[in-house]
Amino acid sequence: MRLLFDQNLSFMLCQMIADLFPDSSHVRSHGLSEAADRALWEFAKANGFAIVTQDVDFADMASLLGLRRR
């Protein structure tokens, strides 16, 4: 599983879990630090990432789009 950490989480998390999730990344590594939630959603979808965030907006978006949170 590839994890994409949102801006509200530390980029150091990628290093901390690299042995468990080696393909994980942070939004700032992709120039998406200031991107809108929908842009992050589409990026994650297109690149096979699961979004890791504390932002409830993503849960709301998943409900609206008919997708379940993981």
C-alpha positions in Angstrom: 0.0 0.0 0.0 1.2 3.5 -0.9 0.4 6.1 1.6 0.2 9.9 0.8 0.6 12.0 3.9 -1.4 15.3 3.9 0.2 18.7 4.7 -1.2 18.6 8.2 1.1 15.6 9.0 4.8 15.6 9.4 6.9 14.7 6.3 9.1 12.7 8.7 6.4 10.1 9.0 7.5 8.7 5.6 11.0 8.0 7.0 9.6 6.6 10.2 7.5 3.9 8.4 9.7 3.3 5.4 10.3 -0.3 6.4 6.5 -1.0 6.5 5.3 1.2 3.7 8.4 1.9 1.5 6.5 3.7 -1.3 4.9 6.2 0.9 5.2 9.9 0.2 4.3 13.4 1.5 2.3 16.0 -0.5 5.2 18.4 -0.4 7.4 15.9 -2.3 5.0 16.3 -5.2 4.5 20.1 -5.0 1.0 19.7 -3.6 1.5 21.4 -0.2 -1.1 24.1 -1.1 -3.3 22.1 -3.3 -7.0 21.9 -2.8 -8.4 18.7 -1.3 -10.0 17.6 -4.5 -6.6 18.0 -6.3 -5.0 15.8 -3.7 -7.8 13.3 -4.0 -7.4 13.1 -7.8 -3.6 12.8 -7.5 -3.8 10.0 -5.0 -6.3 8.2 -7.1 -4.2 8.5 -10.3 -1.1 7.4 -8.6 -2.3 4.6 -6.4 -2.0 6.3 -3.0 -4.2 6.1 0.1 -4.5 9.5 1.7 -3.5 9.8 5.4 -4.9 12.9 7.0 -6.5 14.3 10.1 -8.7 16.5 7.8 -12.4 15.5 8.1 -13.0 17.0 4.6 -11.6 13.9 3.0 -14.0 11.7 4.9 -16.9 13.9 3.7 -15.6 13.8 0.2 -15.4 10.0 0.3 -19.1 9.9 1.5 -20.1 12.3 -1.3 -18.3 10.3 -4.0 -19.6 6.9 -2.6 -16.2 5.7 -1.5 -15.3 4.2 1.9 -12.5 5.3 4.1 -9.7 2.8 4.8 
